[in-house]
């Protein structure tokens, strides 16, 4: 029989409430895990236990879900991207600067591991790693992901072409449609291998890179592959003004409208970002129907507020999308990979964008980061503490200074808490963080390798920049 672990005497437990299909507090109780499942939540677990974890002064809560990140790549840009702005490409740095720091396999491994460390230490137990490159992931990608300890939806993204700029002004596309179809076959092999991985923590997700870089045929094949496997499909859409304009030019349709018309939207379709939709003030399209299309289709939107705030953009607003009946989830996209910070920024920016303090309440933000993510990937065993659910459990130190004084622990966590308040993290019943430290990796050694990788990438910036500029010329040291 599998070992039984009991988290004993937690003063606050965030448990799933079947009647409301939301969360509720249980006071002064135990959480029992057996194998990869939760078997008990309540006042006292009286059966024998193989391991007992002292939950005194802790909040027990479900693991958070980060359903959109490019851990292998974006972390190289820390200290480089923050103040960049494209002077001649209106309201975006995405097309001019995003690909300047090119990762090699060694640094990609370090970057993914570093992202997983950050996420686990912020109470995240599930991530979707979107490998979106001109090549499929490096050899051993799945084994590296499994070894981090975090539950992962492996999403190797494919495309029919890619965008580039030859002059910092024009936004152009280079196409190779056959390569996209060939890459999809290789990606599906990786996805099938993830589903069969012996770790039990890997799952598959089909990825069509961006709405403007995939043909209708590639989207149809990707959607059918996801349906055949009963797994999610994720793409990027409505992420920039330039993309919106390109889709209007090509199809006379908004990005969301085109995806809807070709049959891509649906209950297991995940849209990364969906910020620059028809009603966004930077767009101000003649009709405002994108929210209705998303809601009617049952598609989920993965919101990454911090990354877009860094570019000066924001969703208008998270509370409004949710009020429209769209299932919302959270992602970090780029660094930092801190889900507590992501919840906080999501809540604050929604208040600013809507001008309404309580359109999106704290419990809504927390639900988006847990149950919203679980609904997006079609799982009723994630994002909740309930008997039968996966044993993905987080303990937060309620004596941590950021959590005190304590009245409502979720409010304190979302709007005042920091990642260092997270004490212990269990994924699939295995402890991955203990006393605030990663147990599956040497985080310092990982970061040393990431530093070396960033240094190599910085040295080569002039080789990939359209104007041959160095990293120092593009992003001077403060």
C-alpha positions in Angstrom: 0.0 0.0 0.0 1.2 3.5 -0.7 2.5 5.6 2.2 0.2 7.9 4.1 1.2 11.5 4.9 -0.9 13.6 7.3 -0.6 17.4 7.6 -1.7 17.8 11.2 -3.4 20.7 13.0 -3.6 23.4 10.3 -5.5 26.3 11.6 -6.8 27.3 8.2 -7.5 24.9 5.2 -8.8 26.1 1.8 -11.1 23.1 0.9 -13.2 22.5 -2.1 -17.0 23.0 -1.6 -19.0 20.8 -3.9 -22.2 22.8 -3.3 -20.8 26.1 -4.4 -18.1 24.6 -6.8 -15.7 27.0 -5.1 -13.4 27.1 -2.1 -14.3 27.4 1.5 -12.3 27.6 4.8 -12.1 24.7 7.2 -10.7 25.7 10.6 -8.3 23.5 12.7 -8.1 20.4 10.7 -5.9 17.7 9.0 -5.2 16.9 5.4 -4.2 13.3 4.6 -2.4 12.1 1.4 -2.0 8.5 0.2 0.0 7.9 -2.9 -0.8 10.7 -5.4 -4.3 11.4 -3.9 -5.9 13.3 -1.1 -7.9 10.9 1.0 -9.1 13.1 3.9 -9.8 16.7 4.8 -11.5 17.4 8.1 -11.2 17.8 11.9 -9.1 14.8 12.7 -7.5 11.9 10.7 -7.4 8.9 13.0 -5.8 6.3 10.8 -2.1 5.4 11.1 0.2 7.6 9.2 3.7 6.9 7.8 4.6 10.6 7.8 3.3 13.5 9.9 3.8 17.1 8.9 3.2 19.7 11.5 0.7 22.2 10.1 0.6 24.4 13.1 0.6 28.1 12.2 0.1 27.2 8.5 -2.5 27.7 5.8 -3.1 24.6 3.8 -4.2 25.4 0.2 -4.3 23.8 -3.2 -1.4 24.2 -5.6 -1.6 27.1 -8.0 -1.6 26.6 -11.8 0.6 28.6 -14.2 -0.8 27.7 -17.7 1.4 29.9 -19.9 5.1 30.2 -19.6 8.2 30.0 -21.8 10.6 29.1 -19.0 13.3 27.8 -21.4 13.7 31.2 -23.1 12.5 34.4 -21.5 14.5 34.2 -18.2 17.6 35.0 -20.2 16.2 38.5 -20.6 16.2 39.5 -16.9 17.9 42.9 -16.7 17.7 43.4 -20.5 14.1 43.7 -21.6 12.5 45.8 -18.9 12.7 49.3 -20.4 12.8 48.4 -24.1 10.3 50.1 -26.5 10.1 49.9 -30.3 10.2 53.5 -31.4 8.8 52.7 -34.9 6.6 49.6 -34.2 3.6 51.1 -32.4 2.9 49.9 -29.0 5.0 46.7 -29.0 8.5 45.5 -28.3 7.5 41.9 -29.1 8.4 41.9 -32.8 11.7 43.8 -32.6 13.3 42.6 -29.4 11.7 39.3 -28.2 14.1 37.0 -30.0 17.4 38.8 -29.5 18.6 36.6 -26.6 19.0 33.2 -28.3 19.2 30.2 -25.9 21.4 27.2 -26.6 20.4 23.8 -25.2 22.5 24.1 -22.1 21.0 27.5 -21.1 17.5 26.3 -22.1 17.8 23.5 -19.6 19.0 25.9 -16.9 16.2 28.4 -17.7 13.5 25.8 -17.4 14.8 24.5 -14.2 15.1 28.0 -12.8 11.5 28.8 -13.7 10.3 25.6 -12.0 12.2 26.5 -8.9 10.6 29.9 -8.7 7.1 28.5 -9.4 7.3 25.7 -6.8 8.6 28.2 -4.2 5.6 30.5 -4.9 3.1 27.6 -4.3 2.6 26.6 -7.9 2.3 22.9 -8.5 1.3 22.8 -12.2 2.8 24.6 -15.1 2.3 24.6 -18.9 5.7 24.9 -20.6 5.3 26.3 -24.1 8.3 25.5 -26.2 7.8 28.0 -29.1 10.9 28.0 -31.3 12.1 27.4 -34.8 13.1 23.9 -33.7 11.5 21.2 -31.5 12.7 20.9 -27.9 16.1 19.7 -27.1 17.0 16.0 -26.5 15.8 14.9 -23.1 13.2 17.8 -22.7 10.6 15.6 -21.0 13.0 14.0 -18.6 14.3 17.4 -17.5 10.8 18.6 -16.9 9.9 15.5 -14.9 13.0 15.8 -12.7 12.1 19.4 -11.6 9.2 17.9 -9.6 6.5 20.2 -10.8 3.4 18.9 -12.6 3.8 19.9 -16.3 1.7 20.2 -19.4 4.4 19.8 -22.1 3.4 22.0 -25.0 5.8 21.9 -28.0 4.4 24.7 -30.2 4.6 24.6 -34.0 4.0 27.2 -36.6 3.8 27.7 -40.4 6.1 30.7 -40.3 7.6 33.3 -38.1 7.6 37.1 -37.9 10.6 39.4 -38.1 11.6 42.9 -38.8 14.4 43.9 -41.2 14.5 47.5 -40.1 12.8 48.1 -36.8 9.7 49.4 -38.6 8.2 46.8 -40.9 6.6 43.7 -39.5 7.1 40.8 -41.9 6.6 37.0 -42.1 8.7 34.2 -43.4 6.7 31.1 -44.3 7.5 27.4 -44.5 4.1 25.7 -44.3 5.3 22.1 -44.9 7.8 22.4 -42.0 4.9 23.4 -39.7 3.0 20.2 -40.7 6.1 18.1 -40.3 6.9 19.6 -36.9 3.4 18.9 -35.7 4.0 15.1 -36.2 7.2 15.4 -34.1 5.4 17.5 -31.5 2.6 14.9 -31.2 5.2 12.2 -30.6 6.6 14.3 -27.7 3.1 14.8 -26.3 2.3 11.1 -26.4 5.6 10.4 -24.6 4.7 12.9 -21.9 1.3 11.2 -21.3 3.1 7.9 -20.9 6.0 9.2 -18.8 6.7 7.1 -15.7 6.9 10.2 -13.4 3.1 10.5 -13.5 3.5 14.3 -13.5 3.7 14.9 -17.2 0.8 15.6 -19.4 0.4 16.8 -23.0 -0.9 20.0 -24.6 -1.1 20.7 -28.4 0.4 24.0 -29.3 -0.2 26.1 -32.4 2.2 29.0 -31.8 0.4 32.2 -32.8 -2.8 33.0 -34.6 -0.9 35.0 -37.2 1.9 32.4 -37.8 -0.3 29.3 -38.3 -2.3 28.4 -41.4 -5.9 27.3 -41.2 -4.7 23.8 -42.2 -2.2 23.6 -39.4 -4.8 24.8 -36.9 -7.3 22.2 -38.1 -4.8 19.4 -37.8 -3.7 20.6 -34.3 -7.3 20.9 -33.1 -8.1 17.4 -34.4 -5.0 16.0 -32.7 -6.1 17.5 -29.4 -9.6 16.2 -29.8 -8.3 12.7 -30.6 -6.2 12.7 -27.4 -8.8 14.6 -25.3 -6.2 17.1 -24.3 -6.0 20.9 -24.5 -4.9 23.0 -27.5 -3.2 26.4 -26.7 -2.3 29.3 -29.0 -1.4 32.9 -28.7 -4.0 35.4 -30.0 -4.9 39.1 -29.6 -1.5 39.7 -28.0 -0.6 42.8 -29.9 -2.0 45.7 -32.0 0.2 44.6 -34.9 -1.1 41.1 -34.9 -4.7 42.4 -34.8 -4.1 44.6 -37.8 -2.4 41.8 -39.7 -5.4 39.5 -39.2 -7.8 42.3 -40.3 -5.6 42.8 -43.4 -5.6 39.1 -44.3 -9.1 38.1 -43.4 -11.1 41.2 -42.5 -11.7 39.5 -39.2 -10.4 39.9 -35.7 -8.0 37.2 -34.4 -10.7 35.8 -32.1 -13.3 36.0 -34.9 -11.1 34.1 -37.3 -10.3 31.4 -34.8 -14.0 31.1 -34.1 -15.0 31.0 -37.8 -12.5 28.2 -38.6 -13.7 26.1 -35.7 -10.7 26.3 -33.4 -12.4 27.8 -30.4 -14.0 25.3 -27.9 -14.1 24.1 -24.3 -10.5 22.8 -24.4 -9.0 25.6 -26.4 -6.7 27.9 -24.4 -6.0 31.4 -25.7 -2.8 32.9 -24.4 -3.4 36.6 -23.6 -6.5 37.8 -25.6 -5.8 41.3 -24.4 -5.9 43.3 -27.6 -9.4 42.3 -28.6 -11.9 44.4 -30.5 -13.0 46.5 -27.5 -9.5 47.3 -26.3 -8.9 51.1 -26.5 -5.7 50.6 -28.5 -7.9 48.7 -31.1 -11.3 50.4 -30.9 -12.7 48.2 -33.6 -16.1 49.1 -35.1 -17.8 46.2 -33.3 -17.3 44.6 -29.9 -18.1 40.9 -30.1 -14.9 39.1 -29.1 -15.9 38.6 -25.5 -19.2 37.1 -26.6 -17.4 34.8 -29.1 -15.0 33.6 -26.4 -17.8 33.0 -23.8 -20.1 31.2 -26.3 -17.3 28.9 -27.4 -16.3 27.8 -23.9 -12.7 28.6 -24.6 -10.5 29.7 -21.7 -8.2 32.8 -21.6 -4.8 32.5 -20.0 -4.0 36.0 -18.5 -0.4 37.0 -17.9 -0.7 40.5 -16.4 2.8 41.2 -15.3 4.4 40.6 -18.7 2.0 42.9 -20.5 2.3 45.6 -17.8 6.0 45.6 -18.5 5.1 46.6 -22.1 2.6 49.3 -20.9 -0.5 47.2 -21.8 -3.2 45.7 -19.7 -6.4 43.7 -20.0 -9.5 45.9 -19.9 -10.4 44.2 -17.5 -10.0 40.7 -16.0 -13.2 41.3 -14.0 -15.1 42.1 -17.1 -13.9 39.0 -19.0 -15.0 36.9 -16.0 -18.3 38.7 -15.8 -18.9 37.9 -19.5 -18.8 34.2 -18.6 -15.3 33.4 -19.9 -13.2 30.9 -17.9 -10.0 32.6 -16.9 -6.7 31.2 -15.8 -3.3 32.7 -15.0 0.2 32.4 -16.5 3.5 34.1 -15.9 4.7 34.1 -19.5 8.1 35.6 -18.7 10.0 36.2 -15.6 9.6 36.4 -12.6 7.8 33.0 -12.3 6.1 34.0 -9.1 2.4 33.1 -9.0 1.7 35.0 -5.8 2.9 38.2 -7.5 1.0 37.3 -10.6 -2.3 37.0 -8.6 -1.6 40.4 -6.9 -0.9 42.2 -10.2 -3.9 40.6 -11.9 -6.2 41.8 -9.1 -4.7 45.3 -8.9 -4.6 45.9 -12.7 -8.2 44.7 -13.0 -9.2 47.3 -10.4 -7.4 50.0 -12.2 -8.7 49.0 -15.7 -12.3 48.7 -14.6 -12.3 51.6 -12.1 -14.3 49.2 -9.9 -12.8 48.0 -6.7 -15.0 44.9 -6.2 -15.9 43.8 -9.7 -13.1 41.2 -9.2 -12.7 40.2 -5.6 -9.8 38.4 -3.9 -11.6 35.1 -3.8 -12.2 35.4 -7.6 -8.4 36.0 -8.2 -7.6 32.9 -6.1 -10.2 30.8 -7.9 -8.8 31.9 -11.3 -5.3 30.7 -10.2 -6.7 27.3 -9.0 -10.1 26.1 -10.3 -10.0 28.3 -13.4 -6.7 26.7 -14.4 -8.1 23.2 -13.7 -11.2 23.9 -15.8 -9.1 25.2 -18.6 -7.2 21.9 -18.9 -10.4 19.8 -18.3 -9.3 18.4 -14.9 -11.5 18.0 -11.9 -8.6 16.7 -9.8 -6.4 19.8 -9.8 -6.7 23.2 -8.2 -8.6 21.9 -5.2 -8.3 20.2 -1.9 -10.8 17.4 -1.9 -10.8 13.6 -1.3 -9.9 12.0 -4.6 -8.1 15.0 -6.0 -4.4 14.9 -6.8 -2.2 15.5 -3.7 -0.9 18.9 -4.8 -0.9 20.7 -1.5 0.8 23.9 -0.3 1.5 25.1 3.2 2.0 28.8 3.8 3.6 30.0 7.0 1.1 32.3 8.7 3.8 33.7 11.1 5.7 35.1 8.1 5.9 38.9 8.4 4.1 39.4 5.1 1.1 37.4 6.4 0.7 39.3 9.7 -1.5 40.6 11.2 -3.8 37.8 10.1 -7.5 38.0 9.6 -8.2 36.4 6.2 -5.2 34.4 5.0 -6.1 34.3 1.3 -6.5 38.1 1.2 -3.2 38.5 3.0 -1.5 36.1 0.6 -2.9 37.7 -2.6 -2.4 41.3 -1.7 0.5 41.2 0.9 2.1 37.8 0.8 5.5 36.9 -0.8 6.9 33.7 -2.1 9.2 33.2 1.0 6.0 32.7 3.1 5.5 29.3 1.3 7.0 26.6 3.6 6.2 23.2 2.1 4.9 22.1 -1.3 3.7 18.6 -2.3 3.1 17.5 -5.9 1.4 14.2 -6.6 1.9 13.4 -2.9 5.7 13.9 -3.0 7.3 16.8 -1.2 9.1 19.1 -3.6 9.7 22.1 -1.2 10.6 21.8 2.4 11.1 24.7 4.8 11.1 27.0 1.8 13.9 25.1 -0.1 13.7 23.2 -3.3 14.3 19.5 -2.7 14.6 18.4 -6.3 17.3 20.7 -7.5 20.3 22.8 -6.4 18.8 26.2 -7.1 22.1 28.0 -6.8 23.8 25.7 -9.2 20.9 26.1 -11.7 21.2 29.9 -11.5 25.0 29.7 -12.1 24.3 27.8 -15.3 21.6 30.3 -16.3 24.0 33.2 -15.7 26.5 31.6 -18.0 23.8 31.1 -20.6 22.7 34.7 -20.4 26.3 35.8 -20.8 26.7 33.8 -24.0 23.4 35.1 -25.4 24.3 38.7 -24.7 27.6 38.3 -26.6 25.6 37.3 -29.7 22.9 39.9 -29.7 24.6 41.9 -32.5 24.4 38.7 -34.7 20.6 38.6 -34.6 19.6 42.2 -34.3 18.4 43.7 -37.6 20.8 46.6 -37.2 23.8 44.7 -35.8 23.5 46.5 -32.4 25.2 45.1 -29.3 23.3 44.3 -26.1 24.8 47.4 -24.5 23.6 49.6 -27.3 20.1 48.3 -27.2 19.7 48.1 -23.4 22.4 50.2 -21.6 23.3 49.3 -18.0 21.5 51.7 -15.6 
